[in-house]
Amino acid sequence: MTTTRRLVLAGLALPFVARAEAGWPSRPIRVVVAWPPGGSTDVAARLITAAMQPALGKPIVIENRGGATGAIGSGVAAQAAPDGYTWLIDASGQVVNQFLMTRLGFDYAAAFTPVTQLTLLPALLLVRNEAPQRSLADLVAHLRANPGQESYGSSGIGTGSHLAAALLLKRAGLTATHVPYRGGAQQIQSVLTGETLFTFSTIPTPAPLIRDGQLRILGVSTVERTSAFPDAVSVAEQGYPGFAIGDWHGLLAPAGTSASMVAAMARAADAALRDAGVRERLTLLGAEPVGQGPDAFAAFLAAERQRLGNFIQQEGIRAD
């Protein structure tokens, strides 16, 4: 092998960041996860960041700072120095919390620079298997015949499960009572026991119950169907064109972080999301890999803030 060829190959083997910001990173990188250990955001964050480390050349240390629908962890990251050593992995609280909470102390849009959307998590519209409703049309007909008499569960006020159901009811011109629970497990249990008639839920918690025949899927909340249950028809396909709402995971930087560092982290994350093993494990979590880079993620966040912010304000939904 010639000396020139060795130098070319060595250059290609350098981490993404070596050509992005001289001397960075020189120590471990902290990624604040704005959700508790063990949840879908934490599991996805650990999986993806582990696959990013070879490209970055330094360890990534996860710091879980859960609470207040992601607002506590986001507040920690918002106050961090924009030096490339603190990053944030968050979910849909990034676009809704500012409309739900009055005492945040920071502005999400101003506090962060989008890096890349990591995943999209479709939500499933579910009823218990014993329920007579076998389709979305059946559910709509029942709710229309019994206005305000049925209830739906969610994992909390302003969460994706709450907003998905509220959006559907708004689109269909229906009413039902919202019953917020303290988490996804209680929310699903309420449907199984008949305490609530229906709910929207991301996939990991209800998946075993669906496969065991205890829960029935009436629709998928995203425009595209989910690979976890490819036969489940989207709400949009059932007479509600454009209906789309789901949770997601995203990587962000404190505002002011250099563009070259942001680009390097985006490249590392997007490469991790193309790894077959990472994609397979994300699918098991009910997450669809995305990874489109800073510009696409910024456009997504802006559109979601406008769309969901308008809806939350119109409906008068508050979390505090």
KOLBAKE-188514 format. One record per residue: residue in one letter; z, x, y of N, C-alpha, C in turn. Coordinates in pm, whole numbers, padded with zeros to 5 digits, always signed. Example, Ala and Ser with C-alpha at 12.3 -4.5 7.8 and 13.67 -1.06 7.14 Angstrom:
KOLBAKE-188514
a+00780+01319-00569+00780+01230-00450+00780+01320-00330;s+00708+01285-00225+00714+01367-00106+00787+01290+00003;
This chain:
KOLBAKE-188514
m+00000+00085-00120+00000+00000+00000+00000+00088+00125;t-00083+00059+00223-00091+00138+00345+00031+00115+00433;t+00054+00213+00521+00167+00199+00614+00150+00078+00704;t+00024+00056+00747-00004-00060+00833+00030-00190+00762;r-00013-00200+00634+00013-00324+00560+00162-00345+00539;r+00237-00234+00514+00381-00248+00499+00445-00302+00628;l+00398-00250+00742+00453-00296+00869+00423-00443+00893;v+00300-00488+00859+00263-00629+00875+00350-00717+00789;l+00368-00680+00663+00450-00761+00573+00595-00763+00617;a+00643-00648+00666+00781-00644+00715+00798-00739+00833;g+00697-00741+00923+00703-00832+01036+00704-00977+00994;l+00623-01010+00890+00620-01147+00842+00752-01186+00778;a+00823-01088+00722+00948-01119+00653+01066-01134+00747;l+01050-01092+00874+01160-01106+00968+01200-01251+00984;p+01329-01276+01005+01370-01413+01033+01295-01469+01152;f+01281-01603+01154+01216-01669+01266+01275-01621+01399;v+01409-01605+01402+01477-01582+01528+01454-01442+01582;a+01416-01347+01498+01401-01210+01545+01291-01201+01651;r+01193-01290+01642+01085-01289+01739+01108-01389+01851;a+01225-01458+01846+01250-01563+01943+01348-01519+02052;e+01451-01446+02018+01556-01410+02115+01619-01279+02068;a+01592-01171+02137+01641-01040+02096+01793-01040+02083;g+01842-00994+01968+01985-00982+01946+02054-01109+01901;w+01981-01217+01893+02041-01345+01848+01983-01386+01715;p+02066-01431+01622+02212-01436+01629+02273-01305+01580;s+02382-01267+01640+02452-01146+01599+02582-01176+01526;r+02614-01304+01514+02735-01348+01445+02712-01487+01388;p+02806-01539+01308+02787-01672+01249+02764-01780+01354;i+02689-01881+01314+02654-01993+01400+02740-02113+01361;r+02797-02179+01461+02878-02298+01436+02792-02422+01455;v+02796-02512+01356+02732-02642+01368+02840-02749+01360;v+02862-02817+01471+02958-02928+01474+02892-03050+01410;v+02956-03106+01311+02910-03231+01249+03000-03341+01300;a+02942-03437+01369+03020-03538+01440+03071-03650+01349;w+03087-03620+01222+03131-03719+01124+03220-03652+01022;p+03306-03728+00953+03405-03667+00863+03341-03602+00740;p+03418-03517+00672+03369-03456+00548+03341-03561+00441;g+03238-03536+00361+03209-03622+00247+03113-03735+00273;g+03090-03772+00399+02997-03879+00428+02853-03829+00423;s+02759-03922+00442+02618-03886+00428+02575-03783+00532;t+02629-03793+00655+02591-03695+00758+02640-03556+00720;d+02763-03548+00672+02820-03419+00633+02744-03359+00515;v+02716-03440+00414+02645-03390+00295+02505-03340+00334;a+02434-03419+00413+02300-03378+00456+02306-03252+00541;a+02406-03243+00630+02419-03126+00717+02442-03000+00635;r+02529-03006+00536+02559-02888+00456+02437-02847+00372;l+02367-02944+00320+02248-02915+00240+02141-02847+00325;i+02113-02903+00441+02005-02850+00525+02042-02716+00586;t+02165-02703+00637+02202-02576+00700+02209-02463+00599;a+02248-02492+00476+02248-02386+00373+02106-02333+00352;a+02008-02423+00358+01868-02381+00340+01813-02313+00464;m+01877-02329+00580+01833-02264+00703+01880-02119+00713;q+01989-02085+00646+02054-01955+00667+01964-01835+00639;p+01881-01835+00534+01796-01718+00512+01703-01689+00629;a+01650-01792+00693+01560-01771+00806+01634-01719+00928;l+01760-01759+00944+01836-01720+01062+01904-01585+01045;g+01932-01549+00920+01990-01418+00894+02140-01409+00917;k+02205-01520+00949+02349-01524+00968+02404-01652+00906;p+02532-01650+00867+02591-01772+00810+02598-01885+00912;i+02589-02008+00862+02613-02126+00944+02744-02188+00897;v+02836-02207+00989+02969-02260+00958+02976-02405+01008;i+03004-02497+00917+03016-02638+00953+03156-02667+01003;e+03164-02739+01115+03293-02784+01169+03288-02935+01185;n+03360-03006+01100+03362-03152+01105+03456-03199+01215;r+03403-03279+01305+03484-03338+01413+03449-03486+01422;g+03495-03562+01324+03459-03703+01315+03544-03791+01405;g+03500-03915+01421+03574-04014+01496+03492-04076+01607;a+03523-04203+01637+03462-04277+01749+03310-04280+01737;t+03261-04308+01616+03117-04319+01591+03042-04197+01640;g+03101-04080+01615+03036-03955+01651+03069-03903+01789;a+03138-03982+01870+03161-03943+02009+03256-03824+02022;i+03352-03811+01931+03446-03699+01941+03374-03567+01915;g+03300-03559+01807+03226-03436+01778+03122-03404+01884;s+03055-03506+01932+02955-03485+02038+03021-03432+02164;g+03140-03482+02196+03212-03433+02312+03249-03286+02300;v+03287-03245+02179+03319-03103+02155+03195-03017+02178;a+03083-03058+02122+02959-02980+02137+02909-02981+02280;a+02927-03092+02349+02880-03103+02488+02951-03003+02579;q+03075-02967+02545+03153-02875+02628+03133-02730+02588;a+03059-02705+02481+03041-02568+02433+02943-02490+02521;a+02960-02359+02523+02868-02274+02598+02728-02281+02535;p+02624-02287+02615+02487-02295+02561+02433-02157+02524;d+02506-02089+02435+02473-01951+02403+02406-01934+02267;g+02372-02046+02203+02306-02039+02074+02400-02029+01956;y+02531-02036+01981+02625-02024+01871+02699-02154+01842;t+02668-02260+01914+02720-02393+01884+02604-02492+01887;w+02594-02570+01781+02491-02673+01767+02558-02799+01716;l+02487-02908+01720+02544-03038+01681+02452-03108+01583;i+02509-03163+01477+02437-03257+01393+02505-03392+01407;d+02428-03491+01449+02482-03623+01480+02388-03728+01423;a+02428-03853+01442+02349-03967+01393+02323-04061+01510;s+02307-04189+01482+02256-04282+01583+02352-04310+01697;g+02478-04264+01687+02567-04274+01801+02511-04206+01925;q+02422-04109+01905+02356-04040+02016+02283-04136+02109;v+02232-04246+02056+02152-04336+02140+02225-04465+02176;v+02335-04498+02107+02400-04626+02135+02539-04614+02197;n+02608-04501+02174+02748-04493+02219+02762-04511+02369;q+02668-04458+02448+02682-04468+02592+02674-04612+02642;f+02616-04700+02560+02607-04841+02597+02724-04922+02541;l+02795-04865+02443+02904-04935+02377+03041-04897+02429;m+03051-04775+02485+03181-04720+02524+03183-04690+02673;t+03295-04719+02737+03305-04700+02882+03374-04570+02921;r+03440-04502+02828+03518-04384+02863+03473-04261+02783;l+03345-04237+02777+03295-04123+02701+03327-03989+02768;g+03308-03980+02897+03333-03855+02967+03213-03761+02972;f+03101-03801+02912+02979-03721+02921+02860-03813+02899;d+02744-03766+02942+02619-03840+02928+02538-03776+02817;y+02516-03851+02709+02445-03796+02594+02310-03735+02634;a+02233-03808+02711+02098-03762+02744+02101-03632+02823;a+02199-03616+02911+02208-03496+02995+02279-03382+02924;a+02365-03414+02827+02451-03312+02766+02382-03231+02657;f+02271-03284+02602+02211-03220+02486+02061-03199+02500;t+02015-03095+02436+01873-03069+02419+01834-03102+02276;p+01740-03192+02254+01699-03224+02117+01633-03104+02050;v+01664-03082+01924+01606-02973+01846+01507-03028+01744;t+01554-03111+01653+01463-03178+01560+01535-03291+01490;q+01462-03397+01459+01517-03503+01376+01513-03454+01231;l+01627-03463+01164+01636-03412+01028+01596-03518+00925;t+01647-03639+00941+01623-03743+00841+01611-03880+00907;l+01563-03973+00829+01569-04115+00861+01632-04185+00741;l+01729-04272+00768+01800-04343+00661+01772-04493+00674;p+01682-04545+00594+01659-04690+00598+01784-04766+00556;a+01798-04886+00608+01905-04975+00566+01845-05087+00482;l+01922-05134+00386+01878-05242+00297+01949-05372+00336;l+01874-05479+00343+01931-05612+00363+01973-05664+00226;l+02103-05692+00210+02159-05719+00078+02235-05852+00073;v+02226-05917-00042+02313-06029-00078+02364-06002-00220;r+02470-06071-00260+02515-06054-00398+02416-06120-00493;n+02411-06074-00613+02310-06120-00707+02324-06269-00739;e+02446-06320-00728+02467-06463-00760+02423-06555-00646;a+02394-06499-00531+02352-06583-00419+02217-06647-00448;p+02196-06769-00403+02068-06837-00432+01951-06782-00354;q+01977-06705-00248+01869-06652-00166+01801-06535-00239;r+01673-06551-00268+01601-06449-00343+01496-06376-00258;s+01489-06412-00131+01394-06348-00040+01448-06360+00102;l+01389-06285+00192+01427-06298+00333+01398-06438+00384;a+01287-06496+00341+01254-06632+00384+01362-06731+00340;d+01415-06712+00220+01524-06799+00172+01647-06784+00261;l+01681-06659+00295+01798-06636+00378+01780-06699+00516;v+01664-06680+00576+01637-06737+00707+01646-06890+00703;a+01588-06950+00600+01592-07095+00587+01735-07146+00574;h+01816-07074+00497+01956-07114+00478+02034-07104+00609;l+02015-06994+00681+02086-06976+00807+02040-07077+00911;r+01915-07111+00910+01863-07210+01004+01922-07349+00974;a+01942-07378+00846+01998-07508+00808+02149-07514+00828;n+02211-07396+00844+02357-07391+00858+02394-07301+00976;p+02355-07339+01098+02374-07252+01213+02520-07217+01238;g+02547-07087+01247+02681-07039+01279+02784-07054+01169;q+02743-07101+01051+02841-07126+00945+02856-07011+00848;e+02761-06920+00847+02769-06805+00756+02807-06680+00834;s+02846-06577+00760+02887-06452+00824+02817-06334+00760;y+02812-06225+00834+02755-06101+00782+02852-05987+00811;g+02853-05888+00723+02944-05775+00739+02874-05654+00796;s+02954-05566+00856+02902-05438+00903+03010-05334+00887;s+02974-05208+00910+03072-05100+00902+03138-05074+01037;g+03118-05163+01133+03184-05151+01263+03096-05199+01376;i+03159-05231+01487+03086-05281+01604+02993-05172+01658;g+02866-05209+01676+02769-05117+01730+02710-05019+01631;t+02752-05026+01506+02694-04939+01404+02554-04988+01368;g+02481-04905+01295+02346-04945+01255+02345-05073+01175;s+02445-05092+01088+02448-05214+01006+02470-05337+01093;h+02549-05324+01199+02570-05435+01292+02443-05464+01371;l+02383-05360+01428+02267-05380+01515+02146-05430+01437;a+02131-05384+01312+02017-05431+01231+02027-05581+01208;a+02145-05628+01171+02163-05772+01147+02147-05851+01277;a+02205-05800+01385+02195-05870+01513+02051-05878+01560;l+01974-05771+01539+01832-05772+01577+01754-05873+01495;l+01783-05879+01366+01713-05975+01281+01744-06118+01324;l+01872-06146+01348+01910-06281+01391+01843-06317+01523;k+01835-06220+01614+01771-06244+01742+01623-06275+01724;r+01556-06194+01642+01413-06215+01618+01385-06351+01555;a+01474-06393+01464+01452-06518+01391+01510-06639+01463;g+01582-06618+01574+01643-06729+01645+01756-06794+01569;l+01839-06713+01503+01946-06763+01418+02082-06720+01470;t+02188-06783+01418+02324-06743+01450+02404-06727+01322;a+02494-06629+01323+02588-06607+01213+02703-06527+01270;t+02816-06532+01205+02936-06466+01254+02942-06322+01205;h+02964-06231+01298+02975-06089+01264+03118-06057+01223;v+03131-05991+01106+03262-05946+01058+03257-05794+01043;p+03315-05719+01137+03313-05573+01126+03423-05522+01034;y+03392-05425+00952+03489-05362+00863+03507-05216+00905;r+03598-05147+00837+03631-05010+00876+03544-04907+00806;g+03449-04952+00728+03361-04857+00661+03266-04927+00567;g+03173-04849+00511+03070-04905+00427+03120-04966+00298;a+03224-04906+00239+03276-04959+00112+03332-05099+00129;q+03411-05121+00234+03467-05255+00260+03357-05355+00295;q+03260-05307+00368+03146-05392+00406+03073-05444+00281;i+03046-05356+00187+02977-05395+00063+03065-05485-00021;q+03194-05453-00027+03286-05535-00106+03290-05678-00053;s+03277-05694+00078+03281-05829+00135+03164-05914+00086;v+03049-05852+00063+02933-05925+00010+02955-05957-00138;l+03007-05861-00212+03029-05883-00356+03127-05996-00382;t+03230-06010-00297+03331-06114-00317+03294-06247-00253;g+03183-06249-00175+03143-06371-00109+03213-06394+00023;e+03290-06295+00070+03355-06308+00200+03252-06314+00311;t+03143-06240+00294+03028-06250+00384+02904-06277+00299;l+02802-06334+00361+02682-06369+00286+02587-06252+00272;f+02571-06174+00379+02472-06066+00374+02516-05949+00460;t+02449-05838+00441+02474-05720+00521+02354-05629+00517;f+02345-05539+00615+02253-05426+00610+02337-05302+00579;s+02289-05220+00487+02361-05098+00453+02264-04987+00420;t+02297-04863+00463+02220-04749+00414+02242-04736+00264;i+02163-04655+00200+02144-04664+00056+02257-04609-00032;p+02324-04498+00002+02414-04437-00096+02522-04527-00152;t+02591-04605-00067+02701-04688-00118+02654-04801-00209;p+02553-04879-00171+02515-04991-00258+02422-04955-00373;a+02362-04836-00374+02260-04805-00474+02305-04830-00618;p+02423-04782-00661+02464-04809-00800+02482-04957-00829;l+02527-05033-00729+02548-05177-00748+02415-05251-00754;i+02315-05201-00684+02181-05260-00691+02124-05236-00831;r+02136-05114-00878+02081-05079-01010+02156-05149-01123;d+02284-05181-01100+02362-05253-01200+02342-05404-01192;g+02261-05450-01097+02233-05593-01086+02341-05672-01015;q+02428-05605-00938+02532-05678-00866+02490-05717-00724;l+02393-05644-00669+02342-05673-00536+02191-05688-00542;r+02137-05771-00454+01992-05794-00448+01940-05751-00310;i+01830-05679-00310+01766-05637-00185+01671-05747-00137;l+01689-05789-00012+01598-05887+00048+01502-05823+00147;g+01526-05697+00185+01437-05633+00280+01483-05492+00311;v+01394-05414+00370+01422-05278+00414+01405-05274+00565;s+01495-05204+00634+01500-05214+00780+01396-05130+00853;t+01334-05036+00785+01234-04952+00849+01093-05004+00818;v+00998-04968+00902+00861-05018+00884+00805-04974+00749;e+00829-04848+00715+00784-04798+00585+00888-04830+00479;r+00843-04853+00358+00936-04874+00248+01008-04743+00215;t+01118-04754+00143+01195-04636+00109+01161-04588-00031;s+01154-04456-00046+01121-04398-00178+01231-04424-00279;a+01353-04453-00233+01462-04481-00328+01440-04613-00402;f+01383-04713-00333+01353-04843-00393+01214-04885-00346;p+01111-04823-00401+00975-04842-00348+00921-04984-00360;d+00979-05065-00448+00932-05202-00464+00996-05298-00362;a+01099-05251-00293+01165-05336-00194+01077-05348-00069;v+01052-05470-00027+00960-05498+00084+01034-05486+00217;s+00968-05430+00316+01031-05416+00447+01043-05551+00516;v+01138-05560+00609+01152-05680+00692+01024-05701+00772;a+00967-05592+00820+00844-05601+00900+00730-05665+00823;e+00724-05641+00693+00619-05699+00610+00640-05847+00582;q+00758-05898+00611+00793-06036+00577+00796-06127+00700;g+00706-06101+00792+00694-06191+00906+00759-06144+01034;y+00808-06019+01036+00873-05966+01157+00810-05832+01193;p+00683-05834+01233+00612-05708+01260+00683-05624+01365;g+00687-05494+01339+00752-05403+01431+00902-05392+01414;f+00961-05476+01328+01106-05465+01307+01136-05329+01246;a+01216-05250+01314+01247-05115+01266+01378-05069+01325;i+01473-05044+01239+01599-04985+01280+01659-04918+01158;g+01706-04798+01177+01769-04726+01068+01859-04620+01125;d+01944-04567+01043+02025-04454+01086+01942-04328+01071;w+01993-04217+01120+01920-04092+01112+02017-03977+01136;h+01973-03857+01103+02048-03736+01134+01961-03648+01222;g+02021-03586+01322+01945-03501+01412+02022-03376+01450;l+01949-03271+01481+02005-03144+01526+01985-03132+01676;l+02092-03101+01748+02087-03091+01894+02160-02966+01940;a+02130-02924+02062+02193-02808+02124+02258-02850+02255;p+02367-02782+02296+02420-02808+02429+02312-02782+02535;a+02305-02867+02634+02205-02851+02740+02216-02712+02802;g+02101-02651+02825+02099-02518+02881+02075-02409+02779;t+02079-02444+02650+02046-02347+02546+01901-02303+02563;s+01874-02176+02544+01740-02125+02573+01634-02190+02485;a+01517-02208+02542+01407-02273+02470+01368-02194+02346;s+01378-02062+02352+01339-01982+02236+01438-02002+02121;m+01566-02014+02151+01665-02042+02047+01644-02181+01988;v+01620-02278+02074+01594-02414+02027+01472-02416+01934;a+01366-02347+01974+01245-02343+01892+01272-02274+01759;a+01352-02168+01760+01383-02096+01637+01464-02184+01541;m+01562-02255+01594+01642-02344+01509+01557-02458+01455;a+01467-02509+01537+01378-02616+01491+01290-02567+01377;r+01235-02445+01391+01151-02391+01285+01229-02372+01155;a+01352-02321+01169+01435-02300+01051+01470-02432+00982;a+01505-02533+01063+01539-02664+01006+01418-02731+00942;d+01304-02725+01011+01184-02790+00958+01138-02722+00829;a+01154-02589+00821+01120-02518+00697+01214-02560+00584;a+01343-02577+00615+01438-02622+00514+01401-02761+00463;l+01353-02847+00553+01318-02983+00514+01191-02989+00429;r+01112-02883+00431+00993-02878+00345+01024-02825+00206;d+01146-02773+00187+01184-02721+00056+01197-02835-00045;a+01133-02819-00161+01129-02927-00260+01268-02966-00307;g+01356-02867-00327+01491-02898-00372+01570-02975-00268;v+01555-02936-00142+01624-03007-00034+01573-03150-00024;r+01443-03167-00030+01384-03302-00020+01433-03391-00134;e+01440-03335-00254+01484-03415-00369+01629-03460-00352;r+01714-03371-00305+01854-03407-00289+01874-03505-00173;l+01794-03491-00068+01803-03587+00042+01762-03726-00006;t+01660-03731-00089+01614-03860-00142+01725-03929-00220;l+01804-03850-00293+01916-03907-00367+02022-03965-00273;l+02026-03913-00150+02118-03967-00049+02060-04089+00022;g+01937-04125-00013+01872-04236+00055+01815-04196+00188;a+01789-04065+00208+01740-04014+00335+01597-03964+00320;e+01514-03998+00418+01376-03951+00420+01368-03830+00513;p+01325-03712+00466+01314-03595+00553+01213-03618+00665;v+01243-03566+00785+01154-03583+00900+01107-03447+00950;g+01183-03384+01040+01152-03249+01084+01025-03235+01167;q+01020-03296+01285+00899-03290+01367+00913-03205+01491;g+01028-03141+01513+01044-03051+01625+01098-03115+01752;p+01123-03033+01855+01192-03080+01976+01121-03191+02053;d+00990-03180+02073+00919-03278+02156+00922-03417+02092;a+00892-03422+01963+00891-03551+01893+01030-03612+01889;f+01133-03528+01869+01269-03579+01863+01313-03630+02000;a+01276-03558+02105+01310-03603+02241+01247-03738+02271;a+01122-03756+02233+01053-03883+02255+01119-03995+02176;f+01157-03965+02052+01225-04064+01968+01357-04107+02031;l+01438-04011+02075+01567-04044+02135+01550-04128+02261;a+01454-04092+02345+01433-04167+02469+01392-04310+02440;a+01302-04328+02343+01256-04463+02309+01369-04546+02249;e+01450-04485+02162+01560-04558+02100+01668-04594+02201;r+01696-04503+02296+01795-04535+02399+01751-04655+02482;q+01624-04658+02515+01575-04770+02594+01577-04900+02514;r+01525-04894+02392+01514-05016+02311+01651-05071+02273;l+01735-04986+02213+01864-05034+02166+01962-05053+02281;g+01949-04971+02384+02035-04990+02500+02011-05124+02566;n+01886-05161+02582+01853-05291+02640+01909-05405+02554;f+01895-05392+02423+01942-05497+02333+02095-05509+02340;i+02165-05398+02336+02311-05400+02340+02360-05463+02470;q+02296-05429+02581+02338-05485+02709+02306-05632+02719;q+02190-05671+02668+02152-05814+02670+02248-05899+02587;e+02293-05843+02474+02382-05918+02384+02529-05903+02420;g+02558-05814+02514+02698-05795+02556+02786-05734+02449;i+02731-05644+02368+02806-05581+02259+02887-05466+02316;r+03019-05464+02288+03107-05358+02333+03192-05310+02217;a+03221-05178+02215+03306-05121+02111+03444-05085+02165;d+03467-05100+02295+03601-05071+02351+03636-05174+02457;
